[in-house]
Amino acid sequence: MSVVRETSDAPGILGGDSSGTSLVDLLDRVVHRGAFVSGDVTICLAGIELVRLDLRLLLVGIAEATTSREGGVT
Amino acid sequence: MTAIGLTGLYAYAIARADLELPGDTGARVLRHGALALVVKEVPLADLQVDERDLSEDGALARLVREHDAVARAAAERGPVLPLRFGTVVPDEAAAQRLLDSRQVDAARRLDAIGSAREWGVKVLRTDDGPPAAAEADRSSGVAYLAQRRAALQAAEDASRRAQHVAETVDAAVERWVSDAVRRRGGGQGLLLDVAYLVPRDDETSFVAEIDRLAADLAEAGVRLEISGPWPPYSFAALEGEPDERGP
């Protein structure tokens, strides 16, 4: 079977938790995507901005490591 | 300045003003005009996590899972635009300003999403990649050049194949999807990374089509991975905001 289900087998259950989802997939969705809002409303406290920016750099590295593992290239 | 003792409103998603959250999320809904912001008051110190700690029980994992859980709970009750992880506003007045400036375009995005949900499709290469240039035999100039040429050719083939697979997948699922966001394959084995917005009534057909494609494409040396359903993370981008999409 080539298809890997990362969450539920049956469509229709969006509620509940995401415990069946890998953390990398979750980070990719939650950190990379989602609406970015700018302006005076977003607190630019150092720690929060750092979380956002450093994670992005970090995730690039993880994605590469993951895909090269899955692709069988070491 | 230290964050200790300060609190802010962590913002999960923008929704329509009539959104009613289930009671168990810990979040609440701030309404302004036609829109609502799903928020929770949090001590800012809680958000200063060690981003190198990616363990499943680490602070970052907990925050990310909570973000996803609240977005999912809200998405079950109506269309939402999930916000980027780590979006915090100082107070309710700032939350209103956030909604104030986005009444028109956010409402339009919410209408476009409706009850559709996001599905991720990744296409990965299962056969061996091109030989790494670093492994080229440098003892012979001719051999080196031949290997370089082969590597370049392989890279070109991979790019052409990614394009071909992308068109095949898009064409096969077109009738079941209302929108798509494609990202370039990043790592060595990843040819394609697409997010599809699929109306609920078409989800079964969409998943069946992906299953069928996966079987077909397995023979061509590529593997399809489907994930979902997700809240519409990839379809929440607002007009007039800088394109902050990740790599």
HADDOCK unambig.tbl for C-alpha pairs under 7 A between the chains (distance, minus, plus):
assign (segid A and resid 2 and name CA) (segid B and resid 214 and name CA) 5.93 0.50 0.50
assign (segid A and resid 2 and name CA) (segid B and resid 215 and name CA) 6.62 0.50 0.50
assign (segid A and resid 2 and name CA) (segid B and resid 218 and name CA) 6.98 0.50 0.50
assign (segid A and resid 2 and name CA) (segid B and resid 223 and name CA) 6.11 0.50 0.50
assign (segid A and resid 2 and name CA) (segid B and resid 224 and name CA) 6.51 0.50 0.50
assign (segid A and resid 3 and name CA) (segid B and resid 211 and name CA) 6.41 0.50 0.50
assign (segid A and resid 3 and name CA) (segid B and resid 214 and name CA) 6.37 0.50 0.50
assign (segid A and resid 3 and name CA) (segid B and resid 224 and name CA) 5.87 0.50 0.50
assign (segid A and resid 3 and name CA) (segid B and resid 225 and name CA) 5.29 0.50 0.50
assign (segid A and resid 3 and name CA) (segid B and resid 226 and name CA) 6.46 0.50 0.50
assign (segid A and resid 4 and name CA) (segid B and resid 225 and name CA) 5.24 0.50 0.50
assign (segid A and resid 4 and name CA) (segid B and resid 226 and name CA) 6.20 0.50 0.50
assign (segid A and resid 5 and name CA) (segid B and resid 226 and name CA) 5.99 0.50 0.50
assign (segid A and resid 5 and name CA) (segid B and resid 227 and name CA) 5.90 0.50 0.50
assign (segid A and resid 6 and name CA) (segid B and resid 227 and name CA) 5.21 0.50 0.50
assign (segid A and resid 7 and name CA) (segid B and resid 227 and name CA) 6.32 0.50 0.50
assign (segid A and resid 7 and name CA) (segid B and resid 228 and name CA) 6.01 0.50 0.50
assign (segid A and resid 11 and name CA) (segid B and resid 203 and name CA) 6.47 0.50 0.50
assign (segid A and resid 11 and name CA) (segid B and resid 204 and name CA) 6.73 0.50 0.50
assign (segid A and resid 11 and name CA) (segid B and resid 229 and name CA) 6.79 0.50 0.50
assign (segid A and resid 14 and name CA) (segid B and resid 72 and name CA) 6.19 0.50 0.50
assign (segid A and resid 14 and name CA) (segid B and resid 76 and name CA) 6.67 0.50 0.50
assign (segid A and resid 14 and name CA) (segid B and resid 229 and name CA) 6.26 0.50 0.50
assign (segid A and resid 15 and name CA) (segid B and resid 72 and name CA) 5.52 0.50 0.50
assign (segid A and resid 15 and name CA) (segid B and resid 73 and name CA) 5.36 0.50 0.50
assign (segid A and resid 15 and name CA) (segid B and resid 76 and name CA) 6.29 0.50 0.50
assign (segid A and resid 16 and name CA) (segid B and resid 69 and name CA) 6.96 0.50 0.50
assign (segid A and resid 17 and name CA) (segid B and resid 69 and name CA) 5.62 0.50 0.50
assign (segid A and resid 18 and name CA) (segid B and resid 65 and name CA) 6.70 0.50 0.50
assign (segid A and resid 18 and name CA) (segid B and resid 69 and name CA) 6.73 0.50 0.50
assign (segid A and resid 23 and name CA) (segid B and resid 61 and name CA) 6.86 0.50 0.50
assign (segid A and resid 27 and name CA) (segid B and resid 64 and name CA) 6.81 0.50 0.50
assign (segid A and resid 29 and name CA) (segid B and resid 233 and name CA) 6.27 0.50 0.50
assign (segid A and resid 30 and name CA) (segid B and resid 64 and name CA) 6.85 0.50 0.50
assign (segid A and resid 30 and name CA) (segid B and resid 68 and name CA) 6.93 0.50 0.50
assign (segid A and resid 30 and name CA) (segid B and resid 84 and name CA) 6.36 0.50 0.50
assign (segid A and resid 30 and name CA) (segid B and resid 85 and name CA) 5.62 0.50 0.50
assign (segid A and resid 30 and name CA) (segid B and resid 233 and name CA) 6.98 0.50 0.50
assign (segid A and resid 31 and name CA) (segid B and resid 84 and name CA) 5.94 0.50 0.50
assign (segid A and resid 31 and name CA) (segid B and resid 85 and name CA) 5.05 0.50 0.50
assign (segid A and resid 32 and name CA) (segid B and resid 245 and name CA) 6.20 0.50 0.50
assign (segid A and resid 32 and name CA) (segid B and resid 246 and name CA) 4.95 0.50 0.50
assign (segid A and resid 33 and name CA) (segid B and resid 84 and name CA) 6.21 0.50 0.50
assign (segid A and resid 33 and name CA) (segid B and resid 233 and name CA) 5.40 0.50 0.50
assign (segid A and resid 33 and name CA) (segid B and resid 234 and name CA) 5.35 0.50 0.50
assign (segid A and resid 33 and name CA) (segid B and resid 245 and name CA) 6.19 0.50 0.50
assign (segid A and resid 33 and name CA) (segid B and resid 246 and name CA) 6.99 0.50 0.50
assign (segid A and resid 34 and name CA) (segid B and resid 82 and name CA) 5.09 0.50 0.50
assign (segid A and resid 34 and name CA) (segid B and resid 83 and name CA) 4.63 0.50 0.50
assign (segid A and resid 34 and name CA) (segid B and resid 84 and name CA) 4.47 0.50 0.50
assign (segid A and resid 34 and name CA) (segid B and resid 233 and name CA) 4.39 0.50 0.50
assign (segid A and resid 34 and name CA) (segid B and resid 234 and name CA) 5.92 0.50 0.50
assign (segid A and resid 34 and name CA) (segid B and resid 236 and name CA) 5.50 0.50 0.50
assign (segid A and resid 34 and name CA) (segid B and resid 237 and name CA) 6.57 0.50 0.50
assign (segid A and resid 35 and name CA) (segid B and resid 81 and name CA) 6.60 0.50 0.50
assign (segid A and resid 35 and name CA) (segid B and resid 82 and name CA) 6.10 0.50 0.50
assign (segid A and resid 35 and name CA) (segid B and resid 83 and name CA) 4.43 0.50 0.50
assign (segid A and resid 35 and name CA) (segid B and resid 84 and name CA) 5.33 0.50 0.50
assign (segid A and resid 35 and name CA) (segid B and resid 236 and name CA) 4.89 0.50 0.50
assign (segid A and resid 35 and name CA) (segid B and resid 237 and name CA) 4.53 0.50 0.50
assign (segid A and resid 35 and name CA) (segid B and resid 238 and name CA) 6.29 0.50 0.50
assign (segid A and resid 36 and name CA) (segid B and resid 83 and name CA) 6.21 0.50 0.50
assign (segid A and resid 36 and name CA) (segid B and resid 84 and name CA) 5.43 0.50 0.50
assign (segid A and resid 36 and name CA) (segid B and resid 237 and name CA) 6.68 0.50 0.50
assign (segid A and resid 36 and name CA) (segid B and resid 241 and name CA) 6.91 0.50 0.50
assign (segid A and resid 36 and name CA) (segid B and resid 244 and name CA) 6.61 0.50 0.50
assign (segid A and resid 37 and name CA) (segid B and resid 241 and name CA) 6.56 0.50 0.50
assign (segid A and resid 38 and name CA) (segid B and resid 241 and name CA) 6.80 0.50 0.50
assign (segid A and resid 41 and name CA) (segid B and resid 89 and name CA) 5.38 0.50 0.50
assign (segid A and resid 41 and name CA) (segid B and resid 94 and name CA) 5.24 0.50 0.50
assign (segid A and resid 41 and name CA) (segid B and resid 95 and name CA) 6.97 0.50 0.50
assign (segid A and resid 41 and name CA) (segid B and resid 97 and name CA) 6.97 0.50 0.50
assign (segid A and resid 41 and name CA) (segid B and resid 98 and name CA) 6.08 0.50 0.50
assign (segid A and resid 42 and name CA) (segid B and resid 87 and name CA) 6.40 0.50 0.50
assign (segid A and resid 42 and name CA) (segid B and resid 88 and name CA) 5.60 0.50 0.50
assign (segid A and resid 42 and name CA) (segid B and resid 89 and name CA) 5.07 0.50 0.50
assign (segid A and resid 43 and name CA) (segid B and resid 88 and name CA) 5.86 0.50 0.50
assign (segid A and resid 43 and name CA) (segid B and resid 89 and name CA) 5.67 0.50 0.50
assign (segid A and resid 43 and name CA) (segid B and resid 90 and name CA) 6.43 0.50 0.50
assign (segid A and resid 47 and name CA) (segid B and resid 48 and name CA) 5.25 0.50 0.50
assign (segid A and resid 48 and name CA) (segid B and resid 47 and name CA) 6.57 0.50 0.50
assign (segid A and resid 48 and name CA) (segid B and resid 48 and name CA) 6.39 0.50 0.50
assign (segid A and resid 48 and name CA) (segid B and resid 86 and name CA) 6.28 0.50 0.50
assign (segid A and resid 51 and name CA) (segid B and resid 51 and name CA) 6.40 0.50 0.50
assign (segid A and resid 52 and name CA) (segid B and resid 86 and name CA) 6.55 0.50 0.50
assign (segid A and resid 55 and name CA) (segid B and resid 51 and name CA) 6.41 0.50 0.50
assign (segid A and resid 63 and name CA) (segid B and resid 187 and name CA) 6.45 0.50 0.50
assign (segid A and resid 64 and name CA) (segid B and resid 186 and name CA) 6.80 0.50 0.50
assign (segid A and resid 64 and name CA) (segid B and resid 187 and name CA) 4.35 0.50 0.50
assign (segid A and resid 64 and name CA) (segid B and resid 188 and name CA) 6.92 0.50 0.50
assign (segid A and resid 67 and name CA) (segid B and resid 187 and name CA) 5.60 0.50 0.50
assign (segid A and resid 67 and name CA) (segid B and resid 188 and name CA) 6.41 0.50 0.50
assign (segid A and resid 67 and name CA) (segid B and resid 189 and name CA) 5.38 0.50 0.50
assign (segid A and resid 67 and name CA) (segid B and resid 190 and name CA) 6.13 0.50 0.50
assign (segid A and resid 68 and name CA) (segid B and resid 187 and name CA) 6.62 0.50 0.50
assign (segid A and resid 68 and name CA) (segid B and resid 188 and name CA) 5.76 0.50 0.50
assign (segid A and resid 68 and name CA) (segid B and resid 189 and name CA) 5.83 0.50 0.50
assign (segid A and resid 71 and name CA) (segid B and resid 125 and name CA) 6.18 0.50 0.50
assign (segid A and resid 71 and name CA) (segid B and resid 126 and name CA) 5.54 0.50 0.50
assign (segid A and resid 71 and name CA) (segid B and resid 189 and name CA) 4.90 0.50 0.50
